[in-house]
Amino acid sequence: MFDEIRKIPYFAARNFRMLYTYKLAFSASIIGIVFNLFYLVLFGSMFGISNLQSISNYGGDFISYLLIGSIGWSFLWSIMDATSVSLSQEMSLGPFESILLTPTRLSTLMLSYSLYGCFFGFIILVVLMVVGFFLFGISVFASATILTLIIFVLSVSMMIGFGMIFGGLTIWLKQIGETVTLLQNVALFFCGVYFPIAVLPELFQPIAQYVPFYYSIEGLRISLIPSTPASEIYYFIGVLLILSIIFVLTGLVVLRTGLAKAKRDGSLAFY
């Protein structure tokens, strides 16, 4: 077990070097996220929106609402993107089978992808915080507490589980198409990232309770509101704890199942 843990930083460092090598691609990703935030802010400004009744429970400030949603969403999905994209590249370029011929567990490789995703997500978090502070005068995490950190950690664990699930499906099916993008779009609609759940049609509002990512974004928001009762934050922490356990265990099962099938089919060496 200790040998496997020691391997994780080495695999993650390899991904960091690849990130540093392709500076243009890295810069374009960051700039794209920042411009997406600007588009939303300017779109709201076009209609003279600054304080909205629909987000009064979150302080009412439109830009702050968007900024928190963008930070939480970008951080979490950077983990998912890192795991699914990195694994696809390993399979298509060839080193995947060679790595598995060594005494290295697939879960170790997936955790290194997740660590890389956390690093990339942290960069996005810092960039958006700087943009929010210097351009809009908003200090997003000024009221953060230890409970905010716990929500972040549990959300990361949950996303690692999702990453392993889609990693296992990639090994199994080789091509999962736009499945991750579809999941992302559905989650964006129901998780209150850019607009509150209250503005959805009443028929759709209860669905948000069944979307795991809702508890990450909503939990992050309410943990940053000083007047939120601790019991309400504990509820989101409890749900995220259960979800993270479920999805990590499910991810491990899907990974092992996908790997076993690929070995039987002899399909580890090509994508």
Residue pairs with C-beta under 8 A, 6 or more apart in sequence:
3 103
4 104
4 105
4 107
4 108
5 108
7 104
7 108
7 112
8 108
8 111
8 112
8 115
9 112
9 115
10 112
11 108
11 109
11 112
11 113
12 112
12 113
12 115
12 116
12 119
15 82
15 86
15 112
15 113
15 116
16 116
16 119
19 26
19 116
19 120
20 26
30 123
30 124
30 127
33 70
33 74
33 124
33 127
33 128
34 127
34 128
34 131
36 70
37 66
37 67
37 70
37 128
37 131
40 66
40 70
40 194
41 62
41 63
41 66
41 136
44 62
44 63
44 66
49 62
50 61
50 62
50 63
51 60
51 61
51 62
52 60
52 62
52 65
53 60
54 195
54 196
54 198
54 199
55 61
55 62
55 65
55 196
57 196
58 64
58 65
58 68
58 196
58 221
58 222
58 225
59 65
59 225
61 138
63 132
63 136
63 138
64 132
64 138
64 140
65 196
65 221
66 194
67 128
67 132
67 136
67 138
67 140
68 140
68 220
68 221
68 224
69 192
69 193
69 194
69 217
69 221
70 128
70 193
70 194
71 124
71 125
71 128
71 129
71 140
72 155
72 193
72 216
72 217
72 220
72 221
73 188
73 191
73 193
73 217
74 121
74 124
74 125
74 128
75 121
75 122
75 124
75 125
75 152
76 121
76 155
76 156
76 159
76 213
76 216
77 159
77 184
78 117
78 118
78 120
78 121
78 124
79 114
79 117
79 118
79 121
79 156
79 159
79 160
79 163
80 117
80 159
80 162
80 163
80 166
80 180
80 184
81 117
81 180
82 113
82 114
82 116
82 117
82 120
82 163
83 110
83 113
83 114
83 117
83 160
83 163
83 164
83 166
83 167
84 163
84 166
84 167
84 170
84 176
84 180
86 113
86 116
87 96
87 109
87 110
87 113
87 167
87 170
87 171
88 170
88 271
90 96
90 99
90 109
91 170
91 171
91 174
91 268
91 270
91 271
92 271
94 269
96 268
96 269
97 268
97 269
99 109
100 106
100 259
100 268
106 255
106 256
106 259
107 164
107 252
107 255
110 160
110 163
110 164
110 167
110 251
110 255
111 160
113 163
113 167
114 156
114 159
114 160
114 163
117 159
117 163
118 156
128 140
129 140
129 141
132 138
132 139
132 140
133 139
140 224
141 148
141 224
143 224
143 225
143 226
144 223
144 224
145 223
147 223
147 230
147 233
147 234
147 237
148 220
148 223
148 224
150 237
151 216
151 219
151 220
151 223
151 233
151 236
151 237
151 240
152 220
154 216
154 237
154 240
154 241
154 243
154 244
155 216
155 219
155 220
155 240
155 244
157 244
157 248
158 212
158 216
158 240
158 243
158 244
158 247
158 248
160 248
160 251
161 244
161 246
161 247
161 248
161 249
161 250
161 251
162 247
162 251
163 251
164 248
164 251
164 252
164 254
164 255
165 247
165 250
165 251
165 254
166 176
166 179
166 180
167 251
167 254
167 255
167 258
168 251
168 253
168 254
168 255
168 256
168 257
168 258
168 259
169 176
169 179
169 254
169 258
170 176
170 258
171 255
171 258
171 259
171 261
171 262
171 268
172 254
172 257
172 258
172 261
172 262
174 267
174 271
175 271
186 211
187 193
187 211
187 213
188 194
189 200
190 197
190 200
190 204
190 207
190 208
190 211
190 214
191 208
191 211
191 213
191 214
191 216
191 217
191 218
192 208
192 214
192 217
192 218
192 221
193 217
197 205
197 208
197 214
198 205
200 208
208 214
212 243
212 247
215 236
215 239
215 240
215 243
216 240
218 236
219 233
219 236
219 237
219 239
219 240
222 228
222 232
222 233
222 236
223 233
223 236
262 268
